[in-house]
Each structure stands twice: as structure tokens, then as C-alpha cells.
Amino acid sequence: MLEHGITRTIDGPRGEIPLRIFVPENPKGVYLHIHGGGWVIGSAFTADPKHDATARGGQAVVVSVEYGLAPEEPYPAGPDDCEAAALWVLEHAQSEWGVGDVVLGGESAGGHLTAVTALRLRDRHDALERVKGLNLVYGVFDLSMTPSQVAGTELLLIPTDTMRWFYDHFLQNGEDLRDPDISPLWAELSGLPPSLMSVGTNDPLLDDSLFMAARLQAAGNTVTLDVYPEAIHGFTVLPGPAGEVANGRANAFIASCWS
């Protein structure tokens, strides 16, 4: 971990929620980051260099959430923790760092939790006014499975059976897979902030981004969809030009959201 990263905890619905924080010089806003890992693996504490680069490139305080992981903490634990972290950031950003605006974002399951968190902020708290953007990176938006998920039996990292394994750990109580709080593709999507969506053509979650982008746009939202030829799931954390381009565009998008 990088020495200048800050670790702190906030109160959550089931106890303390750890946060990993990077504060650049003269930040313009806060980027609330939600890590991926199928709601089962991953951590806010394993991506310090990327968080540091985002803080500098996006002119943002980066706050990454260590939310509860399944199977020990299945749905709704993860979404509840992310909701609590978002509310904390919205309440304390001005007093902590002298900024007010917030962008939400994450990769894979983190993209899913980003969308769910935005919808909860809108529907439960009427608290989207200062949320200026969503950075949705190869997110999973339909747990009932889009066609590319079903057809992705031979694709790298998260083939169809692996996706089902993650779903079986995340959801353990017979939940409706098309409940909007579980599959945000099925939500009413009006009134959301501008989104940048990034996905590769060799990702089983390709259709999730394509369909979600279409639904967001049809609901009247501003959407930029970047599709990277031959890129696989997770390409933004792997070496290569596609990841470099995508990360640069994400940082520029975050920086563009500050008023």
C-alpha cells in the first residue's frame, strides 16, 4: 500500500465500514469508488496505485469502499454498505475536503453497485443533486443474464458458469433476479447524472453495457459508451493500450464533472 493513502472507518448498517482515501492537491470533488470482484472477492486496499492515479488525473479525493462480501455477507449487505458510504461522503465532503460534488464509479460488480447506489440515492433519499457523474466500467446490470452472459461459456475470467457461481454466493434467499435493486437494467432510470460506460467486445458483460446504455439514453440521460475492440473483462487493470486509453478517458470524465 502507498504510504500517503489514508485509512479510516465510518459507521454502517452492520458495523464499521473501512474506507481507503487519496487526497490530491487542490481537489475539485470526490470520486467514490466501488471495487469489483463478483461481490465475493476484491478489496479497497489492493489498488492504491490506480486510486492515486485517479486522484491526480480526476482532480478528486478518491474514497474506495470496503463493503461486506458474500457469502458471509450476502445481499443486501454490499449495496447497504455502499449506500451508507455514499451518504457519508455527501454529508462530509465539504467539511472534510472543501468540495461538494461527487462522482460514483466502479468496475464489474463495482459497476453494478454504483448503479444500485445511484438509484437508492434517488429513490430513498432524493440525494442526487450533487452526484455529477457515473463511471460504469464493464458493469453487470442484469443478474437474470443478458445474451452475452449466457453465450460467454468460453470467454476469459468470467465465463457463464463463473458468473452463476458469483450470483449463487451474492443471492442466497430466492431473490427476484429482475428486482431493480438487484438488476438495475430493470429499474426506472430517469433523472440520473451523466454516465461514461466502458466495455470490451470480448467481455461476457458486453450486452449489459450495451443494453444499459440504451435504457439510460431512452430515459433521457446523457451517456457516453466506449466499446474497446477485442478487450476482455478486467482490461482496465491489465497492461495494454486499451486499458491505458480507458483509464485516461475515465479520469478525464471525472475531472469534467466538477462545476
Secondary structure as UniProt FT lines:
FT   TURN            3..4
FT   STRAND          6..12
FT   TURN            13..14
FT   STRAND          15..22
FT   STRAND          29..34
FT   TURN            38..40
FT   TURN            44..45
FT   HELIX           48..57
FT   TURN            58..59
FT   STRAND          60..65
FT   TURN            70..72
FT   TURN            75..76
FT   HELIX           77..97
FT   STRAND          102..107
FT   HELIX           109..125
FT   TURN            129..130
FT   STRAND          131..137
FT   TURN            143..144
FT   HELIX           147..151
FT   TURN            153..154
FT   HELIX           160..170
FT   TURN            177..178
FT   TURN            180..182
FT   HELIX           184..186
FT   TURN            190..191
FT   STRAND          195..202
FT   TURN            204..205
FT   HELIX           206..218
FT   TURN            219..220
FT   STRAND          223..232
FT   TURN            233..234
FT   HELIX           235..237
FT   HELIX           241..256
//
